[in-house]
């Protein structure tokens, strides 16, 4: 099964950059054969967030994204009041990048 997973950083209002939303998200799709595998992944990612000290997010802030590396930004964990997560099971599996006819952009 494929799941949409989002870690949601809720800014401390006084630390939120001008023009940014109150909540920013680090989004991914994760494939897991069981809920236990998904839970283990979520726990591992949460530990990584603590270790790296923040979230990598994409924010539409008027700055033109780099054509190769995109427009992601690293937001330090001290700027958040808390981080929660969203998990949604996808209706169908995402295509495999190695499958014929699948194009990555």
URPETA-V996360 format. One record per residue. RES is the residue in one small letter. PSI is psi in radians with two decimals (NA if undefined). OMEGA is omega in radians with two decimals (none if undefined). BURIAL is 1 if it has 9 or more other ideal C-beta (glycine too) atoms within 8 Angstrom, else 0. Layout:
res | psi | omega | burial
RES | PSI | OMEGA | BURIAL
RES | PSI | OMEGA | BURIAL
This chain:
res | psi | omega | burial
x | 2.55 | 3.08 | 0
x | 2.50 | -3.11 | 1
x | 2.45 | 2.92 | 1
x | 2.22 | -3.13 | 1
x | 2.32 | 3.13 | 1
x | 2.21 | 2.96 | 1
x | 2.17 | -2.99 | 1
x | 2.00 | 3.12 | 1
x | 2.10 | 3.14 | 1
x | 1.93 | -3.05 | 1
x | 2.55 | 2.81 | 1
x | 2.12 | -2.95 | 0
x | -0.71 | -3.12 | 0
x | -0.27 | -3.14 | 0
x | -0.06 | -3.11 | 0
x | 2.21 | 3.11 | 1
x | 2.54 | -3.14 | 0
x | 2.27 | 3.10 | 0
x | -0.11 | 3.14 | 0
x | 2.68 | 3.07 | 1
x | 2.84 | 3.13 | 0
x | -0.44 | -3.12 | 0
x | 2.28 | 3.03 | 0
x | 2.69 | -3.02 | 1
x | 2.43 | 2.92 | 1
x | 1.97 | -2.99 | 1
x | 2.59 | 3.08 | 0
x | 2.86 | 2.97 | 0
x | 2.32 | -3.10 | 1
x | 2.33 | 3.10 | 1
x | 2.22 | -3.13 | 1
x | 2.44 | 3.13 | 1
x | -0.27 | -3.14 | 0
x | 2.77 | 3.08 | 0
x | -0.53 | 3.12 | 0
x | -0.69 | 3.11 | 0
x | -0.73 | 3.10 | 1
x | -0.79 | 3.13 | 1
x | -0.70 | 3.11 | 0
x | -0.70 | 3.10 | 0
x | -0.77 | -3.14 | 1
x | -0.75 | 3.11 | 1
x | -0.69 | 3.11 | 0
x | -0.75 | -3.14 | 0
x | -0.68 | 3.10 | 1
x | -0.70 | 3.09 | 1
x | -0.66 | 3.09 | 0
x | -0.71 | 3.12 | 0
x | -0.74 | 3.11 | 1
x | -0.74 | -3.11 | 0
x | -0.79 | -3.11 | 0
x | -0.36 | 3.04 | 0
x | 0.47 | 3.09 | 0
x | -3.12 | 3.12 | 1
x | 2.55 | 2.98 | 1
x | 2.06 | -3.01 | 0
x | 2.86 | 3.00 | 1
x | 2.15 | -3.12 | 0
x | 2.27 | 3.05 | 1
x | 1.69 | -3.07 | 0
x | 0.31 | 3.10 | 0
x | -0.11 | 3.11 | 0
x | 2.23 | -3.13 | 0
x | 2.20 | -3.12 | 0
x | 2.66 | 3.07 | 0
x | 2.35 | -3.08 | 0
x | -0.39 | -3.13 | 0
x | -0.81 | -3.01 | 0
x | -0.11 | 3.10 | 0
x | -2.85 | -3.06 | 0
x | 0.49 | -3.11 | 1
x | 2.66 | 3.14 | 0
x | 2.50 | 3.07 | 0
x | 2.17 | 3.14 | 0
x | 2.07 | -3.12 | 1
x | 2.52 | -3.06 | 0
x | -0.46 | -3.11 | 1
x | -0.22 | 3.14 | 0
x | -0.14 | -3.07 | 1
x | 2.44 | 2.98 | 1
x | -0.70 | 3.08 | 0
x | 2.86 | 3.07 | 0
x | 2.20 | 3.02 | 1
x | -3.03 | -3.12 | 0
x | 2.78 | 3.07 | 1
x | 2.35 | 3.06 | 1
x | 2.22 | 3.09 | 1
x | 2.29 | 3.07 | 0
x | 2.30 | 3.12 | 0
x | 2.62 | -3.10 | 1
x | -0.53 | 3.08 | 0
x | 2.87 | -3.11 | 0
x | 2.57 | 3.02 | 0
x | 2.57 | 3.09 | 0
x | 2.63 | 3.06 | 0
x | 2.31 | 3.13 | 0
x | -0.46 | -3.11 | 0
x | -0.21 | -3.12 | 0
x | 2.57 | 3.12 | 0
x | 2.34 | 3.10 | 0
x | -0.12 | 3.13 | 0
x | 2.20 | 3.13 | 1
x | 2.26 | 3.09 | 0
x | 2.47 | 3.11 | 0
x | NA | none | 0
